[in-house]
Amino acid sequence: MADLTSNLAGIQSPNPFWLASAPPTNSGYQVMRAFEAGWGGAVWKTMGVPIINVSSRYGAVHYRDSRMMGFNNIELISDRPLSDNLKEIEEVKKYFPNHAVIASLMVQSRAEWHQIVKDAENAGSDGIELNFGCPHGMCERGMGSAVGQEPAVLKTITEWVKEVATVPVIVKLTPNITDITEPARAASAGGADAISLINTVQSIVNVDLDTFVPNPQVDGKSTHGGYCGPAVKPIALNMIKCCAQDEQVNVPISGIGGIETWRDAVEHILLGASNVQVCTAVMHYGFGIVREMISGLTDYMDQKGFNSLDELVGKSVKTVDSWEHLNLNYKILAQIDETKCIGCQLCYIACEDGAHQAIRINQNGGSRIPQIIEENCVGCNLCSLVCPVENCISMVQVENDQNSESWTDYVDQGKAPETFDDDRAGGKHHWVPDPKDALKM
Ligand SMILES: Cc1cc2nc3c(=O)[nH]c(=O)nc-3n(C[C@H](O)[C@H](O)[C@H](O)COP(=O)(O)O)c2cc1C
């Protein structure tokens, strides 16, 4: 059977499933119950100078009014005394010596960082996570994402922590930034042993149409919060991939964001994460979801012939390239399985109004089954994405004898010239890769 043992920058855990720093890791009682349920590690709810929270704190976006697909919070770091948290970390480590307990920390001055890192280590923490990601409440005080958005400051604070830390240091990044590799490189250069991402995305989830106040509301007012849950997984996957591909980010990655199932976890791992952290799914469904995560990952690895997680980490990274390297001669066409089609015509409407008018309904024959107009179909996938019936519309490759040619090949061969005549603009049009160069044209 596949070995799920995980090692993130020297932090060992029985499996790669950790709880992210959040309400499920607020106390020793919760973390011990989580470990009993099967979680391999837990990043403690961020500790620092205890804060005062507001009521209410959470909002959500629901998919078709039922399942919560996006979750939003305006909660700050731990409101419990630091000494209580540290005492409970010590207790948890006594009962679960082989599980990973990571202290998430957030303070300001160099002296405060030194002190709290030593306190966390003395309590038995296996690692330290620096919360440079919280995008609400704490950033207004110059902490959290305010640090994550300033790579030079992030690097210096990481160096302060490394001056005293003897356990591995993980830097947790904010996604509220244009280029995630900048803070990731700074963390790496500052001596971080690993990075974790993503923290939450700045957001307002909805507005109450009667009171006119966005949710969550606090006595007639609201504030922006941090967005997480299934809706943010695509953002997390892209950012993890960016860090995994960057040569100056040479530290392992702990993947966070939208993980609910073993499949989500595998996607994070394939794009470069060495382990994963989960928050919203546990707040929604409880600690028990880890059982299916463990069995699902084990079965997947066994079926694919992977013995250890290392064989899986980053396996998809090489398949993601920039657009200009994709094969322009690869063509696919939609094909409808008439025996499965229920005649809802969603594909027809989507293609007719929103794509390339490549589907027709045979009005005269009285049939509701749509037909593909192959010469119009560009193989965009839209019809198969809106179709409510599984495997009813498949996208089938069109065989041709053309070699693989990308946009870059086209330019090299003069098939897609870098300049072309544009009479309306008064002459030649030039492609310029840097938008700033357009100002000189
Ligand atoms: C209510 C709530 C509180 C959170 N508190 C913290 C925190 O104290 N420290 C931290 O680093 N991240 C905090 N997070 C962010 C999560 O650790 C995680 O990065 C984020 O929710 C994305 O993961 P998810 O999609 O699995 O929820 C919090 C998230 C939520 C929903």
Ligand as a Chemical Component Dictionary entry (heavy atoms), coordinates in Angstrom:
data_LIG
# 
_chem_comp.id                   LIG 
_chem_comp.type                 NON-POLYMER 
_chem_comp.pdbx_formal_charge   0 
_chem_comp.three_letter_code    LIG 
# 
loop_
_chem_comp_atom.comp_id 
_chem_comp_atom.atom_id 
_chem_comp_atom.alt_atom_id 
_chem_comp_atom.type_symbol 
_chem_comp_atom.charge 
_chem_comp_atom.model_Cartn_x 
_chem_comp_atom.model_Cartn_y 
_chem_comp_atom.model_Cartn_z 
_chem_comp_atom.pdbx_ordinal 
LIG C1  C1  C 0 -12.872 31.917 9.921  1  
LIG C2  C2  C 0 -11.478 31.844 9.411  2  
LIG C3  C3  C 0 -10.429 32.217 10.221 3  
LIG C4  C4  C 0 -9.118  32.158 9.759  4  
LIG N1  N1  N 0 -8.090  32.490 10.588 5  
LIG C5  C5  C 0 -6.823  32.379 10.156 6  
LIG C6  C6  C 0 -5.737  32.629 11.046 7  
LIG O1  O1  O 0 -5.917  32.937 12.227 8  
LIG N2  N2  N 0 -4.479  32.515 10.560 9  
LIG C7  C7  C 0 -4.218  32.156 9.258  10 
LIG O2  O2  O 0 -3.062  32.060 8.871  11 
LIG N3  N3  N 0 -5.233  31.895 8.404  12 
LIG C8  C8  C 0 -6.520  31.999 8.820  13 
LIG N4  N4  N 0 -7.547  31.671 7.963  14 
LIG C9  C9  C 0 -7.223  31.281 6.575  15 
LIG C10 C10 C 0 -7.113  29.752 6.411  16 
LIG O3  O3  O 0 -6.081  29.224 7.195  17 
LIG C11 C11 C 0 -6.870  29.359 4.954  18 
LIG O4  O4  O 0 -5.663  29.927 4.521  19 
LIG C12 C12 C 0 -7.983  29.814 4.013  20 
LIG O5  O5  O 0 -9.225  29.714 4.636  21 
LIG C13 C13 C 0 -8.003  29.017 2.705  22 
LIG O6  O6  O 0 -8.245  27.649 2.929  23 
LIG P1  P1  P 0 -9.708  26.967 2.750  24 
LIG O7  O7  O 0 -10.191 27.280 1.364  25 
LIG O8  O8  O 0 -9.491  25.500 2.990  26 
LIG O9  O9  O 0 -10.593 27.573 3.765  27 
LIG C14 C14 C 0 -8.860  31.724 8.424  28 
LIG C15 C15 C 0 -9.926  31.340 7.620  29 
LIG C16 C16 C 0 -11.218 31.385 8.096  30 
LIG C17 C17 C 0 -12.336 30.938 7.207  31 
# 
loop_
_chem_comp_bond.comp_id 
_chem_comp_bond.atom_id_1 
_chem_comp_bond.atom_id_2 
_chem_comp_bond.value_order 
_chem_comp_bond.pdbx_ordinal 
LIG C1  C2  SING 1  
LIG C2  C3  SING 2  
LIG C2  C16 DOUB 3  
LIG C3  C4  DOUB 4  
LIG C4  N1  SING 5  
LIG C4  C14 SING 6  
LIG N1  C5  DOUB 7  
LIG C5  C6  SING 8  
LIG C5  C8  SING 9  
LIG C6  O1  DOUB 10 
LIG C6  N2  SING 11 
LIG N2  C7  SING 12 
LIG C7  O2  DOUB 13 
LIG C7  N3  SING 14 
LIG N3  C8  DOUB 15 
LIG C8  N4  SING 16 
LIG N4  C9  SING 17 
LIG N4  C14 SING 18 
LIG C9  C10 SING 19 
LIG C10 O3  SING 20 
LIG C10 C11 SING 21 
LIG C11 O4  SING 22 
LIG C11 C12 SING 23 
LIG C12 O5  SING 24 
LIG C12 C13 SING 25 
LIG C13 O6  SING 26 
LIG O6  P1  SING 27 
LIG P1  O7  DOUB 28 
LIG P1  O8  SING 29 
LIG P1  O9  SING 30 
LIG C14 C15 DOUB 31 
LIG C15 C16 SING 32 
LIG C16 C17 SING 33 
# 
